[in-house]
């Protein structure tokens, strides 16, 4: 069971991608809108915080990604045809070198 979730609210285009992936049975209604929930671990959550500084989780441990991240996530779900995608998705959503210059640790300042 996941510790945290990403809510992905579905418009017609996203809904079609989910249905094409055979995941129509995973669609649920959240706050009166159609959505899917993608589970993640505490470690994934920490990486997402680093990738998206404005990310907010509510009391139930859910968040909504910015549009760019959401589109990447939907693409991965469509390709893999499962909601269990965070091991792959986190590498696309989180850039560990973001904000660091080329002369980071271990380069000796060269």
Phi and psi in radians as a Rosetta constraint file:
Dihedral C 1 N 2 CA 2 C 2 CIRCULARHARMONIC -1.359 0.35
Dihedral N 2 CA 2 C 2 N 3 CIRCULARHARMONIC 2.651 0.35
Dihedral C 2 N 3 CA 3 C 3 CIRCULARHARMONIC -1.473 0.35
Dihedral N 3 CA 3 C 3 N 4 CIRCULARHARMONIC -0.614 0.35
Dihedral C 3 N 4 CA 4 C 4 CIRCULARHARMONIC -2.420 0.35
Dihedral N 4 CA 4 C 4 N 5 CIRCULARHARMONIC 2.885 0.35
Dihedral C 4 N 5 CA 5 C 5 CIRCULARHARMONIC -2.407 0.35
Dihedral N 5 CA 5 C 5 N 6 CIRCULARHARMONIC 2.631 0.35
Dihedral C 5 N 6 CA 6 C 6 CIRCULARHARMONIC -1.865 0.35
Dihedral N 6 CA 6 C 6 N 7 CIRCULARHARMONIC 2.132 0.35
Dihedral C 6 N 7 CA 7 C 7 CIRCULARHARMONIC -1.518 0.35
Dihedral N 7 CA 7 C 7 N 8 CIRCULARHARMONIC 2.232 0.35
Dihedral C 7 N 8 CA 8 C 8 CIRCULARHARMONIC -2.031 0.35
Dihedral N 8 CA 8 C 8 N 9 CIRCULARHARMONIC 1.864 0.35
Dihedral C 8 N 9 CA 9 C 9 CIRCULARHARMONIC -1.398 0.35
Dihedral N 9 CA 9 C 9 N 10 CIRCULARHARMONIC 2.364 0.35
Dihedral C 9 N 10 CA 10 C 10 CIRCULARHARMONIC -1.759 0.35
Dihedral N 10 CA 10 C 10 N 11 CIRCULARHARMONIC 2.185 0.35
Dihedral C 10 N 11 CA 11 C 11 CIRCULARHARMONIC -1.619 0.35
Dihedral N 11 CA 11 C 11 N 12 CIRCULARHARMONIC -3.070 0.35
Dihedral C 11 N 12 CA 12 C 12 CIRCULARHARMONIC -1.053 0.35
Dihedral N 12 CA 12 C 12 N 13 CIRCULARHARMONIC -0.726 0.35
Dihedral C 12 N 13 CA 13 C 13 CIRCULARHARMONIC -1.139 0.35
Dihedral N 13 CA 13 C 13 N 14 CIRCULARHARMONIC -0.807 0.35
Dihedral C 13 N 14 CA 14 C 14 CIRCULARHARMONIC -1.168 0.35
Dihedral N 14 CA 14 C 14 N 15 CIRCULARHARMONIC -0.675 0.35
Dihedral C 14 N 15 CA 15 C 15 CIRCULARHARMONIC -1.047 0.35
Dihedral N 15 CA 15 C 15 N 16 CIRCULARHARMONIC -0.744 0.35
Dihedral C 15 N 16 CA 16 C 16 CIRCULARHARMONIC -1.094 0.35
Dihedral N 16 CA 16 C 16 N 17 CIRCULARHARMONIC -0.729 0.35
Dihedral C 16 N 17 CA 17 C 17 CIRCULARHARMONIC -1.079 0.35
Dihedral N 17 CA 17 C 17 N 18 CIRCULARHARMONIC -0.704 0.35
Dihedral C 17 N 18 CA 18 C 18 CIRCULARHARMONIC -1.164 0.35
Dihedral N 18 CA 18 C 18 N 19 CIRCULARHARMONIC -0.766 0.35
Dihedral C 18 N 19 CA 19 C 19 CIRCULARHARMONIC -1.125 0.35
Dihedral N 19 CA 19 C 19 N 20 CIRCULARHARMONIC -0.722 0.35
Dihedral C 19 N 20 CA 20 C 20 CIRCULARHARMONIC -1.100 0.35
Dihedral N 20 CA 20 C 20 N 21 CIRCULARHARMONIC -0.508 0.35
Dihedral C 20 N 21 CA 21 C 21 CIRCULARHARMONIC -1.428 0.35
Dihedral N 21 CA 21 C 21 N 22 CIRCULARHARMONIC -0.026 0.35
Dihedral C 21 N 22 CA 22 C 22 CIRCULARHARMONIC 1.350 0.35
Dihedral N 22 CA 22 C 22 N 23 CIRCULARHARMONIC 0.433 0.35
Dihedral C 22 N 23 CA 23 C 23 CIRCULARHARMONIC -1.983 0.35
Dihedral N 23 CA 23 C 23 N 24 CIRCULARHARMONIC 0.385 0.35
Dihedral C 23 N 24 CA 24 C 24 CIRCULARHARMONIC -1.025 0.35
Dihedral N 24 CA 24 C 24 N 25 CIRCULARHARMONIC -0.516 0.35
Dihedral C 24 N 25 CA 25 C 25 CIRCULARHARMONIC -1.257 0.35
Dihedral N 25 CA 25 C 25 N 26 CIRCULARHARMONIC -0.195 0.35
Dihedral C 25 N 26 CA 26 C 26 CIRCULARHARMONIC -1.591 0.35
Dihedral N 26 CA 26 C 26 N 27 CIRCULARHARMONIC -0.129 0.35
Dihedral C 26 N 27 CA 27 C 27 CIRCULARHARMONIC -1.279 0.35
Dihedral N 27 CA 27 C 27 N 28 CIRCULARHARMONIC 2.332 0.35
Dihedral C 27 N 28 CA 28 C 28 CIRCULARHARMONIC -2.305 0.35
Dihedral N 28 CA 28 C 28 N 29 CIRCULARHARMONIC 2.956 0.35
Dihedral C 28 N 29 CA 29 C 29 CIRCULARHARMONIC -1.799 0.35
Dihedral N 29 CA 29 C 29 N 30 CIRCULARHARMONIC 2.144 0.35
Dihedral C 29 N 30 CA 30 C 30 CIRCULARHARMONIC -2.218 0.35
Dihedral N 30 CA 30 C 30 N 31 CIRCULARHARMONIC 2.137 0.35
Dihedral C 30 N 31 CA 31 C 31 CIRCULARHARMONIC 0.926 0.35
Dihedral N 31 CA 31 C 31 N 32 CIRCULARHARMONIC 0.651 0.35
Dihedral C 31 N 32 CA 32 C 32 CIRCULARHARMONIC 1.371 0.35
Dihedral N 32 CA 32 C 32 N 33 CIRCULARHARMONIC 0.126 0.35
Dihedral C 32 N 33 CA 33 C 33 CIRCULARHARMONIC -2.127 0.35
Dihedral N 33 CA 33 C 33 N 34 CIRCULARHARMONIC 2.647 0.35
Dihedral C 33 N 34 CA 34 C 34 CIRCULARHARMONIC -1.311 0.35
Dihedral N 34 CA 34 C 34 N 35 CIRCULARHARMONIC 2.376 0.35
Dihedral C 34 N 35 CA 35 C 35 CIRCULARHARMONIC -2.710 0.35
Dihedral N 35 CA 35 C 35 N 36 CIRCULARHARMONIC 2.870 0.35
Dihedral C 35 N 36 CA 36 C 36 CIRCULARHARMONIC -2.120 0.35
Dihedral N 36 CA 36 C 36 N 37 CIRCULARHARMONIC 2.747 0.35
Dihedral C 36 N 37 CA 37 C 37 CIRCULARHARMONIC -2.101 0.35
Dihedral N 37 CA 37 C 37 N 38 CIRCULARHARMONIC 2.234 0.35
Dihedral C 37 N 38 CA 38 C 38 CIRCULARHARMONIC -1.892 0.35
Dihedral N 38 CA 38 C 38 N 39 CIRCULARHARMONIC 2.108 0.35
Dihedral C 38 N 39 CA 39 C 39 CIRCULARHARMONIC -1.381 0.35
Dihedral N 39 CA 39 C 39 N 40 CIRCULARHARMONIC 2.659 0.35
Dihedral C 39 N 40 CA 40 C 40 CIRCULARHARMONIC -2.645 0.35
Dihedral N 40 CA 40 C 40 N 41 CIRCULARHARMONIC 2.871 0.35
Dihedral C 40 N 41 CA 41 C 41 CIRCULARHARMONIC -1.613 0.35
Dihedral N 41 CA 41 C 41 N 42 CIRCULARHARMONIC 3.016 0.35
Dihedral C 41 N 42 CA 42 C 42 CIRCULARHARMONIC -1.060 0.35
Dihedral N 42 CA 42 C 42 N 43 CIRCULARHARMONIC -0.677 0.35
Dihedral C 42 N 43 CA 43 C 43 CIRCULARHARMONIC -1.106 0.35
Dihedral N 43 CA 43 C 43 N 44 CIRCULARHARMONIC -0.754 0.35
Dihedral C 43 N 44 CA 44 C 44 CIRCULARHARMONIC -1.070 0.35
Dihedral N 44 CA 44 C 44 N 45 CIRCULARHARMONIC -0.717 0.35
Dihedral C 44 N 45 CA 45 C 45 CIRCULARHARMONIC -1.051 0.35
Dihedral N 45 CA 45 C 45 N 46 CIRCULARHARMONIC -0.754 0.35
Dihedral C 45 N 46 CA 46 C 46 CIRCULARHARMONIC -1.087 0.35
Dihedral N 46 CA 46 C 46 N 47 CIRCULARHARMONIC -0.695 0.35
Dihedral C 46 N 47 CA 47 C 47 CIRCULARHARMONIC -1.189 0.35
Dihedral N 47 CA 47 C 47 N 48 CIRCULARHARMONIC -0.668 0.35
Dihedral C 47 N 48 CA 48 C 48 CIRCULARHARMONIC -1.119 0.35
Dihedral N 48 CA 48 C 48 N 49 CIRCULARHARMONIC -0.663 0.35
Dihedral C 48 N 49 CA 49 C 49 CIRCULARHARMONIC -1.025 0.35
Dihedral N 49 CA 49 C 49 N 50 CIRCULARHARMONIC -0.662 0.35
Dihedral C 49 N 50 CA 50 C 50 CIRCULARHARMONIC -1.255 0.35
Dihedral N 50 CA 50 C 50 N 51 CIRCULARHARMONIC -0.591 0.35
Dihedral C 50 N 51 CA 51 C 51 CIRCULARHARMONIC -1.377 0.35
Dihedral N 51 CA 51 C 51 N 52 CIRCULARHARMONIC -0.542 0.35
Dihedral C 51 N 52 CA 52 C 52 CIRCULARHARMONIC -2.312 0.35
Dihedral N 52 CA 52 C 52 N 53 CIRCULARHARMONIC 1.632 0.35
Dihedral C 52 N 53 CA 53 C 53 CIRCULARHARMONIC -1.073 0.35
Dihedral N 53 CA 53 C 53 N 54 CIRCULARHARMONIC -0.480 0.35
Dihedral C 53 N 54 CA 54 C 54 CIRCULARHARMONIC -1.574 0.35
Dihedral N 54 CA 54 C 54 N 55 CIRCULARHARMONIC 0.139 0.35
Dihedral C 54 N 55 CA 55 C 55 CIRCULARHARMONIC -1.186 0.35
Dihedral N 55 CA 55 C 55 N 56 CIRCULARHARMONIC 2.329 0.35
Dihedral C 55 N 56 CA 56 C 56 CIRCULARHARMONIC -2.190 0.35
Dihedral N 56 CA 56 C 56 N 57 CIRCULARHARMONIC 2.314 0.35
Dihedral C 56 N 57 CA 57 C 57 CIRCULARHARMONIC -1.817 0.35
Dihedral N 57 CA 57 C 57 N 58 CIRCULARHARMONIC 2.433 0.35
Dihedral C 57 N 58 CA 58 C 58 CIRCULARHARMONIC -1.512 0.35
Dihedral N 58 CA 58 C 58 N 59 CIRCULARHARMONIC -3.071 0.35
Dihedral C 58 N 59 CA 59 C 59 CIRCULARHARMONIC -1.093 0.35
Dihedral N 59 CA 59 C 59 N 60 CIRCULARHARMONIC -0.452 0.35
Dihedral C 59 N 60 CA 60 C 60 CIRCULARHARMONIC -1.555 0.35
Dihedral N 60 CA 60 C 60 N 61 CIRCULARHARMONIC 0.062 0.35
Dihedral C 60 N 61 CA 61 C 61 CIRCULARHARMONIC 1.429 0.35
Dihedral N 61 CA 61 C 61 N 62 CIRCULARHARMONIC 0.490 0.35
Dihedral C 61 N 62 CA 62 C 62 CIRCULARHARMONIC -2.034 0.35
Dihedral N 62 CA 62 C 62 N 63 CIRCULARHARMONIC 2.684 0.35
Dihedral C 62 N 63 CA 63 C 63 CIRCULARHARMONIC -2.477 0.35
Dihedral N 63 CA 63 C 63 N 64 CIRCULARHARMONIC 2.978 0.35
Dihedral C 63 N 64 CA 64 C 64 CIRCULARHARMONIC -2.192 0.35
Dihedral N 64 CA 64 C 64 N 65 CIRCULARHARMONIC 2.209 0.35
Dihedral C 64 N 65 CA 65 C 65 CIRCULARHARMONIC -1.311 0.35
Dihedral N 65 CA 65 C 65 N 66 CIRCULARHARMONIC 2.716 0.35
Dihedral C 65 N 66 CA 66 C 66 CIRCULARHARMONIC -1.079 0.35
Dihedral N 66 CA 66 C 66 N 67 CIRCULARHARMONIC 2.815 0.35
Dihedral C 66 N 67 CA 67 C 67 CIRCULARHARMONIC -0.949 0.35
Dihedral N 67 CA 67 C 67 N 68 CIRCULARHARMONIC -0.747 0.35
Dihedral C 67 N 68 CA 68 C 68 CIRCULARHARMONIC -1.038 0.35
Dihedral N 68 CA 68 C 68 N 69 CIRCULARHARMONIC -0.840 0.35
Dihedral C 68 N 69 CA 69 C 69 CIRCULARHARMONIC -1.140 0.35
Dihedral N 69 CA 69 C 69 N 70 CIRCULARHARMONIC -0.680 0.35
Dihedral C 69 N 70 CA 70 C 70 CIRCULARHARMONIC -1.097 0.35
Dihedral N 70 CA 70 C 70 N 71 CIRCULARHARMONIC -0.722 0.35
Dihedral C 70 N 71 CA 71 C 71 CIRCULARHARMONIC -1.134 0.35
Dihedral N 71 CA 71 C 71 N 72 CIRCULARHARMONIC -0.693 0.35
Dihedral C 71 N 72 CA 72 C 72 CIRCULARHARMONIC -1.084 0.35
Dihedral N 72 CA 72 C 72 N 73 CIRCULARHARMONIC -0.791 0.35
Dihedral C 72 N 73 CA 73 C 73 CIRCULARHARMONIC -1.102 0.35
Dihedral N 73 CA 73 C 73 N 74 CIRCULARHARMONIC -0.777 0.35
Dihedral C 73 N 74 CA 74 C 74 CIRCULARHARMONIC -1.074 0.35
Dihedral N 74 CA 74 C 74 N 75 CIRCULARHARMONIC -0.707 0.35
Dihedral C 74 N 75 CA 75 C 75 CIRCULARHARMONIC -1.059 0.35
Dihedral N 75 CA 75 C 75 N 76 CIRCULARHARMONIC -0.752 0.35
Dihedral C 75 N 76 CA 76 C 76 CIRCULARHARMONIC -1.168 0.35
Dihedral N 76 CA 76 C 76 N 77 CIRCULARHARMONIC -0.731 0.35
Dihedral C 76 N 77 CA 77 C 77 CIRCULARHARMONIC -1.056 0.35
Dihedral N 77 CA 77 C 77 N 78 CIRCULARHARMONIC -0.764 0.35
Dihedral C 77 N 78 CA 78 C 78 CIRCULARHARMONIC -1.085 0.35
Dihedral N 78 CA 78 C 78 N 79 CIRCULARHARMONIC -0.699 0.35
Dihedral C 78 N 79 CA 79 C 79 CIRCULARHARMONIC -1.235 0.35
Dihedral N 79 CA 79 C 79 N 80 CIRCULARHARMONIC -0.740 0.35
Dihedral C 79 N 80 CA 80 C 80 CIRCULARHARMONIC -1.523 0.35
Dihedral N 80 CA 80 C 80 N 81 CIRCULARHARMONIC -0.306 0.35
Dihedral C 80 N 81 CA 81 C 81 CIRCULARHARMONIC 1.015 0.35
Dihedral N 81 CA 81 C 81 N 82 CIRCULARHARMONIC 0.707 0.35
Dihedral C 81 N 82 CA 82 C 82 CIRCULARHARMONIC -2.721 0.35
Dihedral N 82 CA 82 C 82 N 83 CIRCULARHARMONIC 2.790 0.35
Dihedral C 82 N 83 CA 83 C 83 CIRCULARHARMONIC -1.604 0.35
Dihedral N 83 CA 83 C 83 N 84 CIRCULARHARMONIC -0.125 0.35
Dihedral C 83 N 84 CA 84 C 84 CIRCULARHARMONIC -1.526 0.35
Dihedral N 84 CA 84 C 84 N 85 CIRCULARHARMONIC 1.247 0.35
Dihedral C 84 N 85 CA 85 C 85 CIRCULARHARMONIC -2.077 0.35
Dihedral N 85 CA 85 C 85 N 86 CIRCULARHARMONIC -0.004 0.35
Dihedral C 85 N 86 CA 86 C 86 CIRCULARHARMONIC -1.120 0.35
Dihedral N 86 CA 86 C 86 N 87 CIRCULARHARMONIC -0.518 0.35
Dihedral C 86 N 87 CA 87 C 87 CIRCULARHARMONIC -1.056 0.35
Dihedral N 87 CA 87 C 87 N 88 CIRCULARHARMONIC -0.668 0.35
Dihedral C 87 N 88 CA 88 C 88 CIRCULARHARMONIC -1.470 0.35
Dihedral N 88 CA 88 C 88 N 89 CIRCULARHARMONIC -0.789 0.35
Dihedral C 88 N 89 CA 89 C 89 CIRCULARHARMONIC -1.119 0.35
Dihedral N 89 CA 89 C 89 N 90 CIRCULARHARMONIC -0.603 0.35
Dihedral C 89 N 90 CA 90 C 90 CIRCULARHARMONIC -1.097 0.35
Dihedral N 90 CA 90 C 90 N 91 CIRCULARHARMONIC -0.552 0.35
Dihedral C 90 N 91 CA 91 C 91 CIRCULARHARMONIC -1.216 0.35
Dihedral N 91 CA 91 C 91 N 92 CIRCULARHARMONIC -0.457 0.35
Dihedral C 91 N 92 CA 92 C 92 CIRCULARHARMONIC -1.536 0.35
Dihedral N 92 CA 92 C 92 N 93 CIRCULARHARMONIC -0.506 0.35
Dihedral C 92 N 93 CA 93 C 93 CIRCULARHARMONIC -1.546 0.35
Dihedral N 93 CA 93 C 93 N 94 CIRCULARHARMONIC -0.453 0.35
Dihedral C 93 N 94 CA 94 C 94 CIRCULARHARMONIC -2.028 0.35
Dihedral N 94 CA 94 C 94 N 95 CIRCULARHARMONIC 2.156 0.35
Dihedral C 94 N 95 CA 95 C 95 CIRCULARHARMONIC -1.918 0.35
Dihedral N 95 CA 95 C 95 N 96 CIRCULARHARMONIC 1.829 0.35
Dihedral C 95 N 96 CA 96 C 96 CIRCULARHARMONIC -1.135 0.35
Dihedral N 96 CA 96 C 96 N 97 CIRCULARHARMONIC -0.301 0.35
Dihedral C 96 N 97 CA 97 C 97 CIRCULARHARMONIC -1.693 0.35
Dihedral N 97 CA 97 C 97 N 98 CIRCULARHARMONIC 0.065 0.35
Dihedral C 97 N 98 CA 98 C 98 CIRCULARHARMONIC -1.028 0.35
Dihedral N 98 CA 98 C 98 N 99 CIRCULARHARMONIC 2.241 0.35
Dihedral C 98 N 99 CA 99 C 99 CIRCULARHARMONIC 1.509 0.35
Dihedral N 99 CA 99 C 99 N 100 CIRCULARHARMONIC -0.078 0.35
Dihedral C 99 N 100 CA 100 C 100 CIRCULARHARMONIC -1.736 0.35
Dihedral N 100 CA 100 C 100 N 101 CIRCULARHARMONIC 2.533 0.35
Dihedral C 100 N 101 CA 101 C 101 CIRCULARHARMONIC -1.409 0.35
Dihedral N 101 CA 101 C 101 N 102 CIRCULARHARMONIC 3.042 0.35
Dihedral C 101 N 102 CA 102 C 102 CIRCULARHARMONIC -1.161 0.35
Dihedral N 102 CA 102 C 102 N 103 CIRCULARHARMONIC -0.438 0.35
Dihedral C 102 N 103 CA 103 C 103 CIRCULARHARMONIC -1.676 0.35
Dihedral N 103 CA 103 C 103 N 104 CIRCULARHARMONIC 0.908 0.35
Dihedral C 103 N 104 CA 104 C 104 CIRCULARHARMONIC -1.259 0.35
Dihedral N 104 CA 104 C 104 N 105 CIRCULARHARMONIC -2.868 0.35
Dihedral C 104 N 105 CA 105 C 105 CIRCULARHARMONIC -1.037 0.35
Dihedral N 105 CA 105 C 105 N 106 CIRCULARHARMONIC 2.495 0.35
Dihedral C 105 N 106 CA 106 C 106 CIRCULARHARMONIC 1.503 0.35
Dihedral N 106 CA 106 C 106 N 107 CIRCULARHARMONIC -0.058 0.35
Dihedral C 106 N 107 CA 107 C 107 CIRCULARHARMONIC -1.624 0.35
Dihedral N 107 CA 107 C 107 N 108 CIRCULARHARMONIC -0.170 0.35
Dihedral C 107 N 108 CA 108 C 108 CIRCULARHARMONIC 1.223 0.35
Dihedral N 108 CA 108 C 108 N 109 CIRCULARHARMONIC 0.244 0.35
Dihedral C 108 N 109 CA 109 C 109 CIRCULARHARMONIC 1.315 0.35
Dihedral N 109 CA 109 C 109 N 110 CIRCULARHARMONIC 0.267 0.35
